[in-house]
Amino acid sequence: MLLLGQAAWAKPAVVIYPGSFDPFHEVHRQELTRVMEKLRAAHPEGVSAIVLPNHDAPVHIPGGHYVFSAAQREKLAALAVADLPAVRVHTPFSSELGTVSQLERVQAEQNVGQDVYLLLGYDAYRGLSAWEGHERILKEMNLVVSAPSEERARLQSPGELLGNSGRAFRPIGDGKFESELGRKILYLDIPVPPLRARTILMNLMGHRPVAGMIHPAVGRELEKRDYESALELSAKAISRSVKSEIEQTLGAKLSKRASQDGALSMALVSLDPQSTPQSLALLAKRIERQTRISVSPSRLENFARSEAHQTLFYPKDEARGAHAASR
């Protein structure tokens, strides 16, 4: 039996990497390149990759949409991997096409004779059984599950996690499983630093540094007005989702103004719960100067530390990578 890293599987490999990529950040890039490097030991003929941004269906952002459009997320991802010759970005499919059908389309575009791997993160893999048609994925593709050591230790076997479709896979090594059809599921320990996409978005809205979080080319692209407009639209949607909290802590006038003013919305929803008294005082002055509405630093602090705002700023879902839509 050929195991990863012990002997070569004769075929070249291609990795399909789906996700929201809103935006594509440095941990996405690290996760992908490290998986490709691990696969090269078993596929010396070459390993390439395809980044597949999700369509524009509603997801995790309050207000029911991605911050950036599918076209924008495709462009940002392309800029982030432009210096990786073995990686390309696929144009997102229509939202009318389910996730499994999208992946099958991408697979069909590949050269005959390639081993196709679907790269999923820990959370996406645990939810795989909820995907409509996920059984086809297990029959048609190999799976790579990227998980840090602590998460990998908690992963159940495919049979326990995926039900009947997963019971076709038998263990062939530590964290490696194979079906009678020759399809493989590999649990790989891919250490990457923790990074939430929301952290990047909040920093962008608050005009705070994002160096080291995103590729420099992505940072330059995000400075363009189209992206600023997208951030403002999202901020207004978020402010409407916490309207009652803003009214209660900051007043009805400011709440109404925030739902209409993108710049003000960004300043409020990106307010760091750990803000210093000095920064709160500066923001209070800025708000009064721009809106002629007086708000005290203490009230801004109450809003920043409210449960509703903390949930926005520190979401439970972590966009660390490989999070595909489960439609």
C-alpha positions in Angstrom: 0.0 0.0 0.0 1.4 3.4 -1.0 1.3 5.9 1.8 1.8 9.7 1.6 5.5 10.4 1.9 6.7 6.8 1.6 6.4 6.2 -2.2 5.2 8.0 -5.2 1.8 7.8 -6.7 2.4 7.9 -10.4 -0.1 10.6 -11.4 0.3 14.4 -11.0 -2.2 16.0 -8.6 -4.5 19.0 -8.6 -5.9 20.5 -5.5 -9.3 22.2 -5.6 -9.5 24.8 -2.8 -13.1 26.3 -2.3 -14.0 29.0 0.1 -15.6 32.3 0.7 -12.2 34.2 0.5 -13.8 37.4 1.6 -11.0 38.4 1.2 -8.3 35.9 0.4 -5.7 36.3 3.1 -2.2 35.1 4.1 -3.5 32.1 6.1 -5.4 30.9 3.0 -2.2 31.1 1.0 -0.1 29.4 3.7 -2.7 26.6 4.1 -2.8 25.9 0.4 0.9 26.0 -0.3 1.7 23.8 2.7 -0.8 21.2 1.6 0.7 21.3 -1.9 4.1 20.8 -0.5 3.0 17.7 1.5 1.4 16.2 -1.5 4.5 16.7 -3.7 6.2 13.8 -1.7 3.7 11.4 -3.2 3.2 13.2 -6.5 6.7 14.1 -7.8 5.3 14.7 -11.3 3.7 17.9 -10.0 1.0 19.4 -7.8 -1.1 22.3 -9.0 -4.1 24.0 -7.4 -7.3 25.8 -8.3 -8.8 28.4 -5.9 -12.6 28.5 -6.2 -14.3 31.4 -4.6 -17.9 30.8 -3.5 -20.8 32.4 -5.4 -22.8 35.3 -4.0 -25.3 33.3 -2.0 -26.0 34.7 1.5 -23.6 33.6 4.2 -22.1 34.7 7.5 -22.0 38.5 7.3 -24.9 40.3 9.1 -27.2 41.7 6.4 -27.0 38.5 4.4 -24.2 38.9 1.9 -20.5 38.7 1.4 -18.7 42.0 1.8 -17.1 41.8 -1.6 -18.8 40.6 -4.8 -17.8 37.3 -6.5 -15.9 39.2 -9.1 -14.0 41.3 -6.5 -13.2 38.2 -4.4 -11.9 36.4 -7.6 -9.7 39.4 -8.4 -8.3 39.6 -4.9 -7.5 35.9 -4.8 -5.8 36.1 -8.2 -3.6 39.0 -6.9 -2.7 37.0 -3.8 -1.5 33.9 -5.8 -0.1 35.7 -8.8 3.5 34.8 -7.9 2.6 31.1 -7.5 2.8 29.6 -11.0 1.1 26.3 -10.0 -2.0 28.0 -8.6 -4.8 29.7 -10.6 -8.2 31.1 -9.6 -11.4 29.8 -11.1 -14.3 32.2 -11.9 -17.1 31.6 -9.4 -20.1 29.7 -10.7 -23.7 30.9 -10.6 -25.4 30.7 -7.2 -28.0 28.4 -8.9 -25.4 25.6 -9.2 -24.9 23.7 -6.0 -21.5 23.2 -4.4 -21.1 19.6 -5.4 -22.1 20.3 -9.0 -19.6 23.2 -9.0 -16.8 20.9 -7.8 -17.7 18.3 -10.4 -17.5 21.0 -13.2 -14.0 22.0 -12.1 -13.0 18.3 -11.9 -14.3 17.7 -15.4 -12.1 20.6 -16.7 -8.9 18.9 -15.5 -6.6 16.7 -17.6 -7.3 13.0 -17.7 -4.8 11.2 -15.5 -4.6 13.7 -12.7 -5.4 12.8 -9.1 -7.9 15.4 -7.9 -8.0 16.5 -4.2 -10.6 18.6 -2.5 -9.1 20.7 0.2 -11.4 21.3 3.2 -10.8 22.8 6.6 -11.8 21.2 9.9 -15.3 22.8 10.1 -16.2 22.3 6.5 -15.2 18.6 6.6 -17.3 18.1 9.8 -20.3 19.5 7.9 -19.7 17.6 4.7 -22.5 15.1 5.3 -25.0 18.0 5.1 -23.9 18.8 1.5 -26.5 17.7 -1.0 -24.8 15.0 -3.1 -21.7 14.7 -0.9 -21.7 11.0 -1.6 -20.6 11.8 -5.2 -17.6 13.8 -3.9 -16.4 10.8 -1.9 -16.6 8.6 -5.0 -15.1 11.0 -7.5 -12.4 12.9 -5.6 -9.7 12.5 -2.9 -10.1 14.6 0.2 -7.5 16.5 2.1 -8.6 17.8 5.5 -6.4 20.6 6.8 -6.4 20.8 10.6 -4.0 21.9 13.3 -2.8 19.2 15.7 -5.4 19.9 18.4 -8.3 19.8 15.8 -6.9 16.8 14.0 -6.8 14.8 17.3 -10.6 15.4 17.7 -11.4 14.3 14.2 -13.5 11.1 14.0 -12.9 8.4 11.3 -14.8 8.9 8.0 -17.2 6.2 9.0 -18.1 7.9 12.3 -18.3 11.3 10.8 -19.8 10.8 7.4 -22.2 7.8 8.0 -22.7 5.2 5.4 -20.8 7.0 2.7 -17.8 7.2 5.0 -17.8 3.6 6.0 -16.4 2.7 2.6 -13.0 4.1 3.8 -10.6 1.9 5.8 -7.5 3.1 7.6 -4.2 2.7 5.8 -2.1 4.7 8.2 -2.1 7.5 10.7 -4.9 9.9 9.5 -5.1 8.2 6.1 -8.1 6.3 4.7 -8.8 4.6 1.4 -12.0 3.3 -0.2 -12.5 0.2 -2.4 -12.6 2.7 -5.4 -9.1 3.9 -4.5 -10.3 7.3 -3.2 -8.3 8.7 -0.3 -9.1 10.9 2.7 -6.0 12.4 4.3 -6.0 14.2 7.6 -3.0 16.6 7.4 -1.6 18.6 10.3 -1.2 22.0 8.7 0.0 24.5 11.3 -1.2 28.0 10.4 -1.6 31.1 12.7 -5.1 31.9 13.8 -6.7 34.6 11.7 -10.3 35.5 11.2 -11.5 37.1 8.0 -13.7 39.3 10.2 -10.5 40.7 11.9 -9.3 41.9 8.5 -12.6 43.4 7.6 -12.9 45.2 10.9 -9.4 46.6 10.5 -10.2 47.7 6.9 -13.4 49.4 8.1 -11.5 51.1 11.0 -8.6 52.1 8.7 -6.2 50.1 10.9 -3.2 48.2 9.6 -3.6 44.9 7.8 0.1 44.3 7.0 1.0 40.7 7.3 -2.7 39.6 7.1 -3.1 40.0 3.3 -0.8 40.0 0.4 0.6 43.5 -0.4 -1.0 43.4 -3.9 -4.4 42.7 -2.2 -3.8 45.6 0.1 -3.2 48.0 -2.8 -6.3 46.8 -4.6 -8.5 47.3 -1.5 -7.5 50.9 -1.4 -9.7 51.5 -4.5 -13.0 53.2 -4.1 -15.1 50.2 -5.3 -13.9 48.2 -2.3 -14.4 51.1 0.1 -18.0 51.3 -1.2 -18.5 47.6 -0.6 -17.2 48.0 3.0 -19.5 50.9 3.6 -22.6 49.0 2.3 -21.7 46.1 4.5 -21.2 48.4 7.5 -24.6 49.9 7.0 -26.2 46.5 6.9 -24.4 45.5 10.1 -25.4 48.7 11.8 -29.0 47.9 11.0 -28.6 44.5 12.4 -27.7 46.0 15.8 -30.0 49.0 15.5 -31.6 48.5 18.9 -28.2 48.2 20.6 -27.0 51.5 19.0 -30.2 53.3 19.9 -29.9 52.1 23.5 -26.3 53.0 24.0 -25.7 55.9 21.6 -29.2 57.3 20.9 -31.8 57.1 18.1 -30.3 60.0 16.1 -26.9 58.4 15.8 -28.5 55.0 15.0 -30.6 56.5 12.2 -27.6 58.4 10.8 -25.4 55.3 10.9 -27.9 53.3 8.8 -27.5 56.0 6.1 -23.8 57.0 6.4 -21.3 54.4 5.4 -18.3 56.1 6.9 -20.1 56.5 10.3 -21.3 52.9 10.1 -17.7 51.7 9.5 -16.4 53.7 12.5 -19.0 52.2 14.8 -19.1 48.6 13.7 -15.3 48.4 13.6 -14.9 49.9 17.1 -12.4 47.8 18.9 -13.9 46.5 22.3 -10.4 47.1 23.7 -10.2 50.8 22.5 -8.3 53.1 24.8 -9.9 56.2 26.4 -7.8 58.4 24.1 -9.1 56.7 20.9 -12.7 56.8 22.2 -12.3 60.5 22.9 -11.0 61.1 19.4 -13.9 59.2 17.8 -16.4 61.1 19.9 -14.9 64.4 18.6 -14.9 63.0 15.0 -18.5 62.0 15.2 -19.6 65.4 16.6 -17.6 67.2 13.9 -19.1 65.1 11.0 -22.7 64.7 12.3 -23.2 67.5 14.9 -24.5 64.8 17.2 -22.8 64.8 20.6 -21.8 61.4 22.1 -19.6 60.8 25.1 -16.6 58.5 25.1 -18.2 56.5 27.9 -21.3 55.8 25.8 -19.0 54.7 22.9 -17.2 52.4 25.4 -20.6 50.9 26.5 -21.5 50.2 22.9 -18.0 48.7 22.2 -18.3 46.3 25.1 -22.0 45.4 24.6 -22.7 41.8 23.9 -24.2 42.5 20.5 -21.1 44.4 19.4 -18.7 41.8 20.8 -20.5 39.1 18.8 -20.0 41.2 15.7 -16.3 41.8 16.4 -15.5 38.4 17.7 -17.7 35.9 15.7 -17.7 32.3 16.7 -17.1 31.1 13.1 -13.5 31.3 12.1 -12.7 31.9 8.5 -9.3 30.3 8.8 -9.5 28.6 5.4 -11.1 26.0 3.2 -14.6 26.9 4.2 -16.9 25.9 1.4 -20.6 26.6 1.2 -22.6 23.5 1.9 -25.4 24.0 -0.6 
